[in-house]
Amino acid sequence: MIADVPSELNLRQRRSAQTRADLLAAARAAFGTTGYQRTALEDIARAVGATRGAFYRHFADKREIFDEVAQRLAVELVSEVWDTSYELANDSSERERHAARLFLERLCVPEVNRILAVDAPAVLGYRRWSEVIYTTICGPLAAGVDGWSSAGAFPKRLVEPMTRLLVGVFQTASAHLSSVDDPAALADDYEDALVYMVGALRQFGPGAPAP
């Protein structure tokens, strides 16, 4: 009987982990389809055959599960954009264009747009949403900005503020895209604008006026 205890414990842990994963999947589907305000906690639990009590064993409230859904979606978005960009191009400037295009295209997907562009800033608040953005987008973006600095575009001390400014650019783009009827039509203009902006940053090097 004692020998069965570990296996029973592991089974409970696996079931608990599966329930949590199912709740997150159901929440993402609901938030992406109907939005945060129109999604009830009970709707998420019911979608996976769980009780309200089972939900509270994993999450404190609807905002907490939304926070995790938004984080996971942001990580997924960044990973997909950068991995695909490296597959499509070897040249750094072309890779950056692909990254900008893919990022903007993904922001136009209804589920992504609703969760990350529309609801996340309002639900999580500016400070928390900025933290999520910084811990997801800033990793690969900072690496690129650091590369521009190493090539002589600007001093190393400007890497972090440059990175944060570019994050602000992406936040502004996502907010604008979420407010128009046809975001895909506007995404092309934002792609070109981002490419021009990055090109200007790359030229800010030796011989150019620097602070």
Summary of the structure (lengths in Angstrom):
residues: 211
radius of gyration: 20.9
end to end distance: 73.4
largest distance: 78.2
contacts: 614
relative contact order: 0.09
helix: 82%
strand: 0%
